[in-house]
Amino acid sequence: MGETPRCRLCGSDLTTGLVATGRRVGCCNATPIVGTCPEHGPLGPHHVVESE
């Protein structure tokens, strides 16, 4: 607990909630959205790091 998802590219805190669901972003894209970076937009798990 207390882990905040952050963007691996810039280190910004990600917005989670309605956008960050198990939903996929298109019929051909199997990557779930973990959160949204203010700089880079929606991010999958490969662009997210957990920080405390």
Backbone as CSV, one residue per row, in Angstrom:
resi,resn,N_x,N_y,N_z,CA_x,CA_y,CA_z,C_x,C_y,C_z
1,MET,0.842,-1.183,0.000,0.000,0.000,0.000,0.880,1.235,0.000
2,GLY,0.305,2.379,-0.385,1.063,3.602,-0.414,1.908,3.747,-1.664
3,GLU,1.797,2.785,-2.590,2.565,2.867,-3.817,1.810,3.725,-4.821
4,THR,2.515,4.702,-5.379,1.929,5.602,-6.358,2.471,5.259,-7.732
5,PRO,1.597,4.979,-8.698,2.109,4.720,-10.042,2.677,6.002,-10.649
6,ARG,3.855,5.881,-11.280,4.522,7.017,-11.904,4.920,6.647,-13.327
7,CYS,5.040,7.651,-14.159,5.471,7.468,-15.540,6.959,7.112,-15.559
8,ARG,7.311,6.037,-16.223,8.701,5.622,-16.343,9.491,6.609,-17.210
9,LEU,8.808,7.314,-18.102,9.479,8.222,-19.032,9.860,9.562,-18.396
10,CYS,8.956,10.119,-17.565,9.225,11.450,-17.013,9.110,11.532,-15.489
11,GLY,8.577,10.497,-14.841,8.477,10.490,-13.384,7.233,11.140,-12.818
12,SER,6.339,11.621,-13.663,5.108,12.263,-13.181,4.162,11.249,-12.555
13,ASP,3.387,11.703,-11.556,2.339,10.862,-10.976,1.281,10.607,-12.037
14,LEU,0.764,9.384,-12.057,-0.288,9.047,-13.003,-1.652,9.271,-12.394
15,THR,-2.584,9.691,-13.221,-3.976,9.774,-12.825,-4.567,8.393,-13.042
16,THR,-5.241,7.887,-12.030,-5.890,6.590,-12.163,-7.371,6.771,-11.871
17,GLY,-8.152,5.808,-12.230,-9.587,5.889,-11.998,-10.323,5.447,-13.239
18,LEU,-11.201,6.274,-13.736,-12.048,5.912,-14.869,-11.224,5.502,-16.085
19,VAL,-10.152,6.225,-16.375,-9.316,5.902,-17.532,-8.493,4.650,-17.284
20,ALA,-8.063,4.463,-16.056,-7.194,3.334,-15.720,-8.025,2.132,-15.312
21,THR,-8.460,1.400,-16.283,-9.263,0.213,-16.030,-8.591,-0.971,-16.698
22,GLY,-9.196,-2.092,-16.610,-8.692,-3.261,-17.310,-9.043,-3.220,-18.783
23,ARG,-9.685,-2.170,-19.204,-10.134,-2.026,-20.579,-8.965,-1.872,-21.535
24,ARG,-9.102,-2.405,-22.716,-8.081,-2.262,-23.750,-8.426,-1.064,-24.624
25,VAL,-7.421,-0.527,-25.288,-7.621,0.695,-26.060,-7.929,0.434,-27.517
26,GLY,-8.379,-0.640,-27.903,-8.728,-0.878,-29.295,-8.832,-2.368,-29.529
27,CYS,-9.443,-2.737,-30.595,-9.662,-4.151,-30.832,-8.354,-4.899,-31.093
28,CYS,-7.333,-4.214,-31.585,-6.062,-4.877,-31.902,-5.019,-4.673,-30.817
29,ASN,-5.326,-3.908,-29.796,-4.355,-3.595,-28.765,-4.728,-4.307,-27.476
30,ALA,-3.890,-5.243,-27.048,-4.187,-6.034,-25.854,-3.581,-5.439,-24.588
31,THR,-3.054,-4.222,-24.656,-2.408,-3.599,-23.507,-3.421,-2.868,-22.637
32,PRO,-3.554,-3.244,-21.357,-4.462,-2.507,-20.468,-3.869,-1.141,-20.103
33,ILE,-4.712,-0.172,-19.838,-4.281,1.156,-19.420,-4.155,1.160,-17.898
34,VAL,-2.961,1.496,-17.397,-2.713,1.530,-15.956,-3.043,2.909,-15.393
35,GLY,-2.716,3.946,-16.134,-2.956,5.309,-15.687,-2.653,6.283,-16.809
36,THR,-2.875,7.570,-16.524,-2.652,8.601,-17.526,-1.620,9.591,-17.022
37,CYS,-0.575,9.785,-17.807,0.477,10.757,-17.519,0.064,12.101,-18.102
38,PRO,0.280,13.208,-17.376,-0.092,14.517,-17.926,0.736,14.879,-19.163
39,GLU,1.916,14.315,-19.296,2.805,14.610,-20.429,2.653,13.614,-21.584
40,HIS,2.483,12.314,-21.261,2.511,11.273,-22.280,1.175,10.589,-22.551
41,GLY,0.131,10.951,-21.805,-1.182,10.368,-22.039,-1.336,8.995,-21.398
42,PRO,-2.282,8.176,-21.903,-2.541,6.854,-21.322,-1.317,5.950,-21.442
43,LEU,-1.007,5.232,-20.357,0.164,4.363,-20.330,-0.202,2.942,-19.951
44,GLY,0.463,2.001,-20.586,0.340,0.592,-20.237,1.337,0.240,-19.148
45,PRO,1.305,-0.997,-18.675,2.159,-1.411,-17.564,3.656,-1.321,-17.873
46,HIS,4.047,-1.377,-19.127,5.466,-1.308,-19.489,6.051,0.096,-19.341
47,HIS,5.208,1.115,-19.144,5.682,2.480,-18.964,5.393,3.017,-17.563
48,VAL,5.111,2.106,-16.623,4.731,2.514,-15.273,5.710,1.927,-14.252
49,VAL,6.095,2.747,-13.284,6.891,2.272,-12.149,6.117,2.612,-10.879
50,GLU,6.261,1.783,-9.880,5.614,2.024,-8.585,6.609,2.731,-7.662
51,SER,6.173,3.789,-7.021,7.024,4.471,-6.044,6.263,4.615,-4.749
52,GLU,7.007,4.762,-3.663,6.355,4.886,-2.350,6.451,6.300,-1.861
